[in-house]
Amino acid sequence: MSVWPVLLLLAAVILVNGWTDAPNAIATTVAAGVLSFPAAVALAAVFNLLGVVCTARLSDAVARTLWAMADFGPYALTSLSAALAATALWAVFAWRFGIPTSESHALVAGLAGAALALGAERLRLEALFWVLLGLLLSLVLGWGLGRLFRRILPLWGERFYRRSQVIGAALTAFFHGGQDGQKFLGVLALILSLRGEPFSLPPWAQWTCAALMALGTLIGGKRIIDTVGRKMVLLTPRSGFAADLGSAGTLALCTLLGFPVSTTHAKTAAILGAGADPNGKVAGSLGAAWLLTFPVCGFFAFLLVKCLLAW
């Protein structure tokens, strides 16, 4: 199997990630009317790009975790194609219904399902445990920091917090780029290592990933912004800024520690922690979608590998 279809699939998934994940970074800013949707999307695109490039130069721990998750052996291209296809299809399905699912979660599930299709021994449990721990940590830490910042931020005027939300959105978009960009760079490093080379992230890889994510962000994800920023909880400019700080703090800390975490989970949890009067129906539908992500994407990737190998 040629490497080019896999690279094209990876490019498509990075594009979709920017399209469906980045709106979480700007949801509170748009919902509060601080920035228009086009201006917020442009802001997120710029800081997504910077986040990918800057974070990859500081630390590649998250990329290395994804790179080490499975040993696909001679079936690497087939397995990666299946995992990436499962991730992209799930993301588009979720976007269609305005559900902010996690492409990180879907990618990990796809990689795990593809590895299991080749045999349980292909899956490296230590790396998988680290990934799953990070996904759980993003929920707990996001909610906790969102709640904490809501309590400790001073009761200053609305004008101050409306301006502060622009900074909060930029920070969240930056660390979204840093987190999710590294995950995809880890997959790209796995593809590059098929030539017999060790783990490496050349500069062209970082810039290509950053550009694709920024382009996907510019396409927008307004349905997801409506769900996260307007329908799920009541947010004031102050609580919206608390949610931004909570999600950005979660992503920054986990990236430095090398935990691959979900931007969607971190931001949504921070909004629930910082907001008031959560809509139980909306929050429940998000929780159900998150619970379905792993088994559905894992099974789909498993099935695709089996079909491709039989074909």
LODOMAR-684528 format. One record per residue (C-alpha): z, x, y; residue in three letters. Coordinates in steps of 0.1 Angstrom, whole numbers, plus 5000, padded with zeros to 4 digits. Layout:
<tordrens>
ZXYAla ...
</tordrens>
This chain:
<tordrens>
500050005000Met 499150135035Ser 501850205060Val 500050035088Trp 500749665078Pro 504449765076Val 504349915111Leu 502649605124Leu 505249385109Leu 508049605124Leu 506349575158Ala 506249195154Ala 509949175145Val 510949395175Ile 508849165197Leu 510448855183Val 513849005187Asn 513249055224Gly 511948705226Trp 514848535208Thr 517848765211Asp 517648895247Ala 517948535262Pro 521648555251Asn 522148835276Ala 521048615306Ile 522148275294Ala 525248245316Thr 523448385346Thr 520648125343Val 522947845334Ala 525047905365Ala 521947905387Gly 522648265398Val 519148385389Leu 515948185382Ser 514648215347Phe 511748445356Pro 513948675376Ala 516648685348Ala 514048755322Val 512549045342Ala 516149185347Leu 516749165309Ala 513449335301Ala 514149635323Val 517649685310Phe 516649625274Asn 514149905277Leu 516750135293Leu 519250045267Gly 517050145238Val 516050485252Val 519450585267Cys 521550485237Thr 519250645211Ala 519650975230Arg 523450955231Leu 524050845195Ser 521950755164Asp 524950635143Ala 523750265141Val 520150375132Ala 521550605104Arg 523550315089Thr 520450095086Leu 518450385073Trp 520950445045Ala 521350085034Met 519050095005Ala 516950324983Asp 513650154977Phe 512050444959Gly 508350414953Pro 508450044964Tyr 509650114999Ala 506549975017Leu 506549654997Thr 510249605001Ser 510249675039Leu 507249435043Ser 509249165025Ala 512449225045Ala 510549225079Leu 508548915070Ala 511748725061Ala 513348835094Thr 510348735116Ala 509948395099Leu 513648305102Trp 513648405139Ala 510748185148Val 512147895128Phe 515447925147Ala 513747965181Trp 511747635174Arg 515047445173Phe 516747645200Gly 519347805176Ile 520448155187Pro 520448325153Thr 520848695148Ser 517848905139Glu 520349185130Ser 521948955105His 518448845092Ala 517249205090Leu 520249315070Val 519849015047Ala 516149095042Gly 516849455033Leu 519649365009Ala 517449094992Gly 514549334989Ala 516749604974Ala 518249354949Leu 514849254938Ala 514349614926Leu 517749634910Gly 521349624922Ala 521650004920Glu 519150024948Arg 521549874973Leu 524050114988Arg 527249914990Leu 529150145014Glu 526450115041Ala 526149735035Leu 529949695038Phe 529849885071Trp 527149655083Val 528949335073Leu 532149455088Leu 530349515121Gly 528849155120Leu 532349015115Leu 533849245142Leu 531249125167Ser 532648765164Leu 536348855165Val 536049115193Leu 533548905213Gly 535848605213Trp 538948805220Gly 537449005249Leu 535948685264Gly 539348515263Arg 541048825277Leu 538748875307Phe 539048505315Arg 542748545318Arg 542948875337Ile 540048835362Leu 541448755397Pro 540848405412Leu 538448525438Trp 535748315453Gly 532748175436Glu 530348375457Arg 531848705444Phe 531548595407Tyr 527948465411Arg 526948805423Arg 528948975396Ser 527148785369Gln 523948975377Val 525749295369Ile 527149135337Gly 523749015326Ala 522349365332Ala 525149525311Leu 524749285283Thr 520949335282Ala 521349715283Phe 523749715253Phe 521549465235His 518749715237Gly 521049985226Gly 522349795196Gln 519249615183Asp 516849895193Gly 518750135170Gln 518549895141Lys 514749885143Phe 514650265149Leu 516550295116Gly 513850105098Val 511250305115Leu 513050625105Ala 512950495069Leu 509150445071Ile 508650795086Leu 510850945058Ser 508350825032Leu 506351135041Arg 509151345027Gly 510851425061Glu 514551385068Pro 515951125092Phe 514351165126Ser 513850955158Leu 510951115178Pro 510751025215Pro 507550825210Trp 509450595185Ala 512150525211Gln 509750445239Trp 507550225216Thr 510550025204Cys 511849985239Ala 508449875253Ala 507949615225Leu 511449475230Met 510949455268Ala 507649275262Leu 509249025239Gly 511948965264Thr 509348885291Leu 507948615268Ile 511248435272Gly 513448215251Gly 514447925273Lys 515447695245Arg 518147935234Ile 519347975270Ile 519847595272Asp 521847595240Thr 524047895247Val 524447865285Gly 524547485291Arg 525147285259Lys 527847475241Met 530647515267Val 531447455303Leu 531147775323Leu 532047855359Thr 530748175376Pro 534148335369Arg 534248245332Ser 530548325328Gly 531248675342Phe 534148705317Ala 531848615289Ala 529348885301Asp 532049145302Leu 533349045268Gly 529949065251Ser 528949395269Ala 532349545260Gly 531949445223Thr 528449585221Leu 529349915239Ala 532449975217Leu 530649895184Cys 527650105193Thr 529850405201Leu 531650365168Leu 528450325148Gly 528849965138Phe 525549765136Pro 526649435152Val 524949125163Ser 524249075200Thr 523848695194Thr 527248675176His 528948895203Ala 527648695232Lys 528148355217Thr 531648435206Ala 532448575241Ala 531148255257Ile 533348045234Leu 536348265242Gly 535748245280Ala 534447895284Gly 536247555284Ala 535747235265Asp 533447365237Pro 530947125223Asn 532047105186Gly 528646965174Lys 526647255190Val 529147515179Ala 529147375144Gly 525347385142Ser 525347745153Leu 527947835127Gly 525947655100Ala 522747845110Ala 524648175109Trp 526048105074Leu 522548015062Leu 520948325077Thr 522048575050Phe 521348375018Pro 518048235032Val 516648565045Cys 517948755015Gly 516448514990Phe 513148495008Phe 512848875009Ala 513848884972Phe 511148634963Leu 508548814984Leu 509149144967Val 508948984932Lys 505648814942Cys 504149124957Leu 505049344928Leu 503649084903Ala 500449054924Trp 
</tordrens>
